[in-house]
Amino acid sequence: MTLTVGFRLGNDTTTRQVTVLVTQGGYLHRAQGLYGKLPRLSRPERSPAVDSPIPSFRGEHPLARPIADLRRHHAAYTKKGYTRVLIPPAVVRLDYDETRPLSAVAHRELFQAFTGAAPTTPQSLEAAITAFRAALGLPSRPEHITQAPRDQTLPPRVAAMLRTLEDGSALTPAHRRLVGWSVSDQGVRLHVGPTGEILGRAAVVELQAALSAWLHFTKDKEHPTPQSNDLAPSRRSLPAPGTAAD
């Protein structure tokens, strides 16, 4: 069994439709074509956080990027005129095995299973994503967080970390150190050991990317100041942005 979340939108002007799915294994699937015709299937997009050897993806949840891309596709296709909701955003559990080789036939069967089982009850994409994450036991994005326009010039590393923050996950360094840090929607924290440690260039670059992602994440948002009694005795928080060292 595989849990999926997705939608189908139509464009009455071009008589085209698109179906986008995310499966619990960390894959994004897309199919599009003319009304009443077999759709063209795009190559499945696997989350780079799934068994990735690249250090920058360590700690990122495998579903963070596919879910962010699901939101992106929904916004992009709606902007292109795909405004008819053919299948509202929905969560569907399918009799489908993601571990078997994905042949063309199996890929088409995945879409057919989703469209055949998806309910027609109207709901927002965010409501469907929240239900999907809840069914998998994952935290959901706080309701007061809204998707803000993203600076297209963000470095790929910062953009990936920003997606992780928007999905409710925390950023931590790839390697444990005596002087560590964590960046989350609750703020920025340093974890200082008894003897301290000098951070090398790679560690500083990683921290800089995480801080940049957090600054973009909290831009134009009212962010609560962490209380000292919320922190462990061996940890202390960084000063609020703009009050100490910028």
Backbone torsions as a table, in degrees:
resi	resn	phi	psi	omega
1	MET	NA	142.4	-179.3
2	THR	-132.9	129.3	176.8
3	LEU	-87.1	133.3	-179.4
4	THR	-129.2	155.8	170.7
5	VAL	-135.4	135.8	-177.6
6	GLY	-173.5	-172.7	-177.6
7	PHE	-157.7	166.9	171.9
8	ARG	-134.4	126.5	179.0
9	LEU	-118.4	150.2	179.1
10	GLY	-125.7	152.2	176.3
11	ASN	-117.7	106.0	-176.0
12	ASP	-68.7	-23.9	-179.9
13	THR	-70.8	-43.8	-179.4
14	THR	-97.7	-4.3	-175.8
15	THR	52.1	42.5	177.7
16	ARG	-117.9	156.5	179.2
17	GLN	-136.6	158.5	178.1
18	VAL	-140.0	138.5	176.5
19	THR	-121.7	129.8	-179.8
20	VAL	-127.1	130.4	-178.2
21	LEU	-128.9	150.2	167.7
22	VAL	-124.5	130.5	178.8
23	THR	-104.3	158.5	-174.7
24	GLN	-64.3	-16.8	178.2
25	GLY	-79.1	-2.0	177.8
26	GLY	94.8	29.0	179.3
27	TYR	-114.9	142.8	171.5
28	LEU	-110.3	128.0	-177.8
29	HIS	-118.4	143.0	-178.8
30	ARG	-140.5	138.6	177.7
31	ALA	-139.7	137.3	-179.4
32	GLN	-148.2	154.0	-179.5
33	GLY	171.3	-173.3	-178.4
34	LEU	-74.3	152.5	174.5
35	TYR	-55.8	135.1	174.5
36	GLY	78.2	0.5	179.8
37	LYS	-113.6	159.3	175.0
38	LEU	-64.3	129.8	-177.9
39	PRO	-75.9	158.6	173.4
40	ARG	-87.8	128.9	-176.6
41	LEU	-93.9	127.9	174.9
42	SER	-82.1	157.4	178.0
43	ARG	-63.2	131.0	179.0
44	PRO	-56.1	138.6	179.2
45	GLU	-101.3	111.4	-178.0
46	ARG	-89.0	136.3	178.2
47	SER	-60.5	130.7	179.3
48	PRO	-66.5	-13.7	179.4
49	ALA	-79.7	-6.5	178.2
50	VAL	-83.3	107.1	178.2
51	ASP	54.1	34.9	-179.1
52	SER	-82.1	134.4	176.0
53	PRO	-82.9	-6.2	-176.7
54	ILE	-77.1	123.0	-175.5
55	PRO	-57.1	-32.8	-175.2
56	SER	-65.8	-18.1	-179.3
57	PHE	-97.7	-4.9	179.1
58	ARG	-68.2	133.3	-178.9
59	GLY	92.8	-15.9	176.4
60	GLU	-81.0	133.3	-179.3
61	HIS	-68.8	138.6	-178.1
62	PRO	-57.8	-22.7	-179.1
63	LEU	-94.4	-7.6	-176.2
64	ALA	-60.3	-50.3	-177.7
65	ARG	-71.2	-45.9	177.6
66	PRO	-57.7	-39.4	179.0
67	ILE	-67.1	-40.7	176.5
68	ALA	-62.4	-39.2	178.5
69	ASP	-69.3	-32.4	176.0
70	LEU	-61.8	-43.9	176.2
71	ARG	-62.1	-43.6	-177.2
72	ARG	-62.7	-44.4	179.6
73	HIS	-64.3	-40.7	-179.6
74	HIS	-61.0	-44.9	179.5
75	ALA	-67.1	-42.3	-176.7
76	ALA	-66.7	-44.9	-178.8
77	TYR	-69.7	-36.3	176.2
78	THR	-61.5	-40.8	179.0
79	LYS	-65.6	-28.8	179.8
80	LYS	-82.7	2.5	177.3
81	GLY	105.1	4.5	176.9
82	TYR	-83.8	76.1	-173.0
83	THR	-104.9	-8.1	176.6
84	ARG	-84.7	123.2	179.7
85	VAL	-85.6	104.6	179.2
86	LEU	-85.0	-40.6	171.4
87	ILE	-132.8	114.2	179.8
88	PRO	-61.1	155.0	174.8
89	PRO	-50.6	128.9	-173.5
90	ALA	-149.8	155.7	174.2
91	VAL	-107.8	126.0	-176.6
92	VAL	-134.2	133.2	174.1
93	ARG	-95.3	119.7	-173.6
94	LEU	-110.7	150.0	173.8
95	ASP	-82.1	77.6	-173.7
96	TYR	-144.4	134.8	-176.7
97	ASP	-104.0	108.7	-178.9
98	GLU	-73.1	-15.2	-176.4
99	THR	-80.8	-17.1	179.8
100	ARG	-80.6	158.4	178.8
101	PRO	-57.1	136.5	-176.2
102	LEU	-89.7	88.8	176.1
103	SER	-78.1	169.4	178.4
104	ALA	-61.0	-38.9	-179.8
105	VAL	-66.6	-45.7	-179.7
106	ALA	-64.4	-36.8	179.8
107	HIS	-64.3	-43.3	179.0
108	ARG	-67.2	-35.6	178.5
109	GLU	-63.1	-34.4	178.6
110	LEU	-60.4	-47.5	179.5
111	PHE	-66.7	-40.1	179.5
112	GLN	-63.7	-38.8	178.6
113	ALA	-65.3	-41.9	-179.7
114	PHE	-65.4	-48.9	-177.6
115	THR	-66.7	-28.1	179.2
116	GLY	-78.0	-27.2	-175.1
117	ALA	-106.0	-14.0	-175.3
118	ALA	-65.9	133.6	177.2
119	PRO	-72.4	162.8	-179.5
120	THR	-103.8	8.9	179.8
121	THR	-67.8	121.8	-178.9
122	PRO	-64.2	136.2	171.7
123	GLN	-159.9	161.9	-179.7
124	SER	-76.9	161.7	176.8
125	LEU	-63.0	-40.5	-178.9
126	GLU	-64.2	-36.0	178.0
127	ALA	-65.3	-39.6	179.2
128	ALA	-67.8	-41.3	178.7
129	ILE	-63.8	-41.2	178.4
130	THR	-61.6	-42.5	178.3
131	ALA	-66.0	-38.2	178.7
132	PHE	-62.6	-48.5	-179.7
133	ARG	-66.4	-38.6	179.3
134	ALA	-63.9	-39.3	179.8
135	ALA	-65.0	-26.3	179.3
136	LEU	-95.4	2.2	179.2
137	GLY	74.0	27.4	-178.4
138	LEU	-104.6	150.5	177.1
139	PRO	-67.8	152.6	-179.5
140	SER	-110.5	158.8	178.2
141	ARG	-63.5	133.8	177.0
142	PRO	-56.8	145.1	-174.6
143	GLU	-63.1	-28.8	-176.4
144	HIS	-80.3	-7.0	179.3
145	ILE	-84.3	125.5	177.4
146	THR	-114.0	153.0	179.7
147	GLN	-75.3	115.7	-179.6
148	ALA	-98.3	151.9	176.1
149	PRO	-55.9	134.8	-174.8
150	ARG	-99.6	137.6	176.6
151	ASP	-63.9	118.8	-175.8
152	GLN	-70.3	-11.2	-177.9
153	THR	-92.9	6.4	-179.9
154	LEU	-61.9	137.3	173.6
155	PRO	-59.9	148.1	-177.9
156	PRO	-53.6	-39.8	-178.6
157	ARG	-63.5	-45.0	179.8
158	VAL	-65.8	-42.2	-179.8
159	ALA	-61.3	-40.8	179.1
160	ALA	-64.9	-41.8	178.9
161	MET	-67.2	-36.0	178.1
162	LEU	-64.1	-39.5	177.0
163	ARG	-62.0	-38.8	179.2
164	THR	-63.5	-43.3	178.2
165	LEU	-63.8	-43.6	-179.4
166	GLU	-63.5	-24.2	-179.1
167	ASP	-90.0	4.5	174.8
168	GLY	90.5	6.5	179.8
169	SER	-97.5	157.2	179.0
170	ALA	-95.6	155.0	175.7
171	LEU	-102.4	132.9	177.4
172	THR	-137.3	158.1	-178.7
173	PRO	-65.6	153.4	-178.4
174	ALA	-67.1	-28.5	-178.7
175	HIS	-124.5	138.8	178.7
176	ARG	-69.6	135.7	-179.8
177	ARG	-135.7	162.2	174.6
178	LEU	-64.3	-37.4	172.6
179	VAL	-102.9	102.6	-178.0
180	GLY	-113.3	-178.6	-179.8
181	TRP	-156.4	160.5	172.5
182	SER	-145.0	142.0	179.4
183	VAL	-126.5	123.6	-179.1
184	SER	-145.3	-177.0	177.9
185	ASP	-69.4	-8.7	177.2
186	GLN	-89.2	-14.0	179.3
187	GLY	137.4	-166.9	-178.0
188	VAL	-115.2	129.8	-177.2
189	ARG	-131.3	143.6	171.2
190	LEU	-105.1	141.3	176.2
191	HIS	-116.6	105.4	-172.2
192	VAL	-104.2	124.7	178.0
193	GLY	-79.3	178.0	-174.8
194	PRO	-68.4	-27.3	-175.5
195	THR	-109.6	-15.7	-179.1
196	GLY	78.8	174.1	-177.5
197	GLU	-162.1	142.5	175.5
198	ILE	-87.3	125.4	179.9
199	LEU	-79.9	131.6	175.8
200	GLY	-75.6	176.8	-176.5
201	ARG	-60.2	-44.1	-177.7
202	ALA	-62.7	-39.9	179.8
203	ALA	-67.4	-38.3	178.9
204	VAL	-66.8	-40.5	178.3
205	VAL	-61.5	-42.1	179.3
206	GLU	-63.8	-44.5	179.2
207	LEU	-65.3	-40.2	179.0
208	GLN	-61.1	-40.8	178.8
209	ALA	-64.6	-42.0	179.7
210	ALA	-64.7	-40.8	178.7
211	LEU	-67.2	-39.2	177.7
212	SER	-62.3	-42.7	178.0
213	ALA	-61.4	-41.5	-178.9
214	TRP	-66.7	-39.4	179.0
215	LEU	-63.8	-39.5	176.3
216	HIS	-68.7	-37.8	-179.0
217	PHE	-63.8	-36.8	-176.2
218	THR	-96.9	3.9	-179.1
219	LYS	-62.4	130.6	178.5
220	ASP	62.0	19.6	176.2
221	LYS	-117.2	145.8	174.3
222	GLU	-79.2	114.5	-174.7
223	HIS	-109.9	124.6	-179.1
224	PRO	-66.8	143.6	177.1
225	THR	-82.8	123.1	-179.2
226	PRO	-60.2	139.5	177.0
227	GLN	-87.0	145.5	-176.3
228	SER	-63.9	-27.9	-178.4
229	ASN	-78.1	-3.8	175.3
230	ASP	-86.4	-9.3	-173.8
231	LEU	-101.6	150.5	175.1
232	ALA	-68.1	154.7	-177.4
233	PRO	-55.9	-32.3	-175.9
234	SER	-89.7	7.9	-179.2
235	ARG	-120.5	154.2	173.4
236	ARG	-145.3	150.7	-176.1
237	SER	-90.3	155.6	174.7
238	LEU	-73.4	154.1	175.5
239	PRO	-60.4	155.4	177.5
240	ALA	-61.9	146.3	-179.6
241	PRO	-54.5	131.6	175.7
242	GLY	93.0	-5.7	-177.9
243	THR	-103.3	-15.4	-178.1
244	ALA	-128.7	-107.0	-177.4
245	ALA	-102.5	119.3	175.1
246	ASP	-104.2	NA	NA
